[in-house]
Amino acid sequence: MPYADVARGQVFYTANRRPSDGPALVLLHGAGGSRLNWPAELRRLGQACLPGVTVYALDLPGHGRSGGEGRDAIEDYAADVIAFFDAIGIEQAAVVGHSMGGAIALTMALDSPERMTGLVLIATGARLRVAPSILEQISADFEAALDTITRYAWSSDAPTNLVELGRERLRETGPDVLLSDLQACDRFDVMERLGEIDVPTLVVAGSTDRLAPVKYARHLSEYISDAQLAIVEGAGHMVILERPAKVADAIGEFLGHLK
């Protein structure tokens, strides 16, 4: 099985082709998620429009099939991803992060820019405050918390079966890891550091996102030098699953121009 040994446990990952010394693209999921949050359109970008690129989808520690525990600081997750790079021999990669994964990718671009060839930020922001009521609800009534998060995470026209599957995957992650993830998001704030980022950047947002509103994306694109902005109409926070083809097209075009 494809596991990478890192200092604090094993990280499970998938790769769309046999790992090589060629270009790499790394997908980082959001809070309470796993590699399963990435649809085939994104996991197979290397086959579809980025020939020679190996696409890796990780389960962050404590998530999916990875060992260890969830972290309560974004910096710790960023260190885990860098350790993953080292473990399997990735010198540099384009990093795509959704929601909390975007916070991790931002932190990597700020603290380890030499490991980055490109940065794609999806449904995320430079600061990710979480309502105290949600943090309290996760411990007090996990099922009710899942209902609350699910209601805000999807657009009104998202397919019911997709919404229910998303809720089930959050349940599988469990309250402890989900709470740690959201606490990490709540503490995250790089608002004053965006001008330091010197990595080619694409920002993607769903037009109806209620967890990371479009204004978050606009702020990122305005303060990160030369960042590009793509807004996907009608999509919510789970834009990668609601409109996977549109997101894949935007990322493919962006990364294609970096070659």
N, C-alpha and C positions, 0 to 999 in steps of 0.2 A: 504494500500500500504506500502511496506517496506521502510520507511524513518527513518533516524536516526537524532535526533536533536543535532546539534553541536553549538558552540558559535556564528558562523557567518552564520547560516542558516541551512537548512535541506539537508542531503545527501541521495540521492536515491541509493538503492543497490538491488542486487538479491543474493539469496543464493541457492545452488543446493539441499539443504536439510534443514529441520527445524534446525535453529541455536541451538547449544548445548554447553556443557562445554568441548567438545572434541577438537581435533586439528583443527586449522583454517588455511585457505589459502586465501590470499587477492590479488586480481588482480587490478593493477593500470594502466590505459590507458595513451596514449601519448598525445602530444599537439593537441588541437582541436578535440580530440576524445571523446569517451564515453564507457560505458560498452559494447556497441554493437561491439566494435573492437575485443572483445574476442570471438572466435568461440566456438561452442559447445564442441569440443574436449578438450578445456582448462577449460571451465566453469563446465564440468562434470567430471573432474579428480577424484573427491571424489567418484564418482560412479564407474569409470572405473578401477582405479588402486590404489586408496588411501582410502580404506574402513574406514569409521568413520570420515573422514575429511570433514568439511563444507567449500565450496569454495564460497567466496564473490566476486562479481564484482561491483565496485563502479562507479558512475558518480561523478567526482570531482566537487566542487562548480562551478556554472556557466555553467556546461556541462550537456547534456542530460536532465534528468528530475530533476536534483538537483537545489536547489535555490541558491541565492547569486550570486556573481560575480567571474570571473576568477581572479587568483592571478598573480602578476608579480614577485614573488620570490618563488623559490622552497621550501625554509624553511617554507613559509606560507602553502603551500600544505601539507608538511610533518606534520605540526601541525594539519591541518584538519583531516588527516588520523588517527593520534593518538587520536584526539577527537572522531572520529568515533569508534575506538577501545573501548574507555571509555563508549561511549553512549550505545553500545550493549553488553558490558561485555566481550570483548576479552582481555584476559591477555597477550597472546603471539600469534604470527602468523608467518607463512612463508609468505613472501611478494614477489610477482612477479611484476616487473615493465617493461613496454615497452617504450622505448624512453624517453620522459619526465617522465613517470612513473618510469623508472629506476633511474633517478636522484632523484626523491622523495624517492625511496626505499634506495638508497645509503645514503641520508641524514638521514633517520630514523636509518639505521644501525650504523651511526656515532654518532648520538645524543641521540638515544633511544634504544641501543642494547638489553636492558633487555626485550624489547617487541617483539624481533625477534627470531624465531627458525630457520629460513633459509632465504636466499636471492637469488633471481633469477633475473638476469639483462639481458634484451633482447633488442638488437639493440640500445645500449646506450653507454655512455662514462663517464669518470670522468670530462670532460669538453665538453660543447655542444655549440660551437659558431655557430651563425646563420649569414648568409651573410646579410650585411646591405641593399643590394638591395631588398631582400625578405621582410624585415621589412618595408621598404619604400613602396613597391608595395602593401602590404596588405591594407594600408590606401588609396593609390592613385588609385588602380585598383584591387579590390578584386578578380574578376573573373580571371584576368591574374595571380594573385598570386596563386590561386588554381591550375591553369594549371602548373605553375612552380613547386610547391610542389608535385603535383601528378606525374609529369614527373620523379622526383628524388626518389619518395617514393617506386616505384614498380619495379620489375625486368622486363626485356623486354618480357618475356614469361608469365607474369601474365594474367589471363583471363580478357578480356575487361570489362565484366559485373562487375567483382569484383573491378576493377580500377574505373569505373564510380560510383559505390556505395560508394567507399571510398571518392571520390571527393564530392559527394552529402552530405555525413556526415560532411565533413569539412565546406561546405556551411551552413549547418544547425546550426553549432556552432556559426558562424558569425565572422565578422572581429575583433570586439573588444576583444572577448575572445581568439581567435587565436593569435592576436598580443600580448596580455598579456602573453600567454603561451610561445611564442617564445622569448619574452623579458626575461622571467624567465629562459629559457634554455640558452640564450646568456650570462646571468650573472652567471650561475652556473659553479663552478670550485672547485673540491675537489682533484685535482691532487696530492697535497702535503699531503693529509690525508689518502690515501688508505691503508697505512700500519697500521692504527689504527683499521681497521675493523677486528672484531673477531667473525664473524657470518659465518657459513657454506655457501659457495657461489657457484652458477653456473652461468656462463656467456654464453649467446647464441647469435650467430650472423649469418646473412645471408651473404653468400660469395660475393654477388654482391651489397651489401648495399652501396649506395652513400651518404646517409645522416649521418650514423654512421658507417664508414668503419671498416672492420675486424681489422685493426690496433688498433682501440679503444678497441675492445674486448680483443685482445691480451695484451694490456697494463693493463686492469683491471685484467686479470687472472695472470699476472706476479707480480703485486704489492699487490694484496689482498692475504693474506696468505692462502695457500692450495685451492685456487679457482680452479674449474673445468671449462673447455672450451669446448663448442660444436658448431661447425660450420655447418650450414645447406647449402649444396651446391645448387647453382642456385637461391637462394632466395634473395630478396631485403630487404628494410627497414621494409616492412610490412610482415615480415617472419611469424608472428603468423597467418596471414590469407592465405598466399601463401603455407605454408607447416605446417598446424596445427597439423597433426598427428605426424610428426617428432619432433616438438617442445614439444608436449604433452608427447611423449615417453621419451625425454631427461629429462623433469621436473619430470615425474613420477618416473623414475629410480633414479634420484638424491634425491628426497624427500623420496622415499622408503628406501634408505640407512640411512636416518637420524633417523628413528624410533628406 
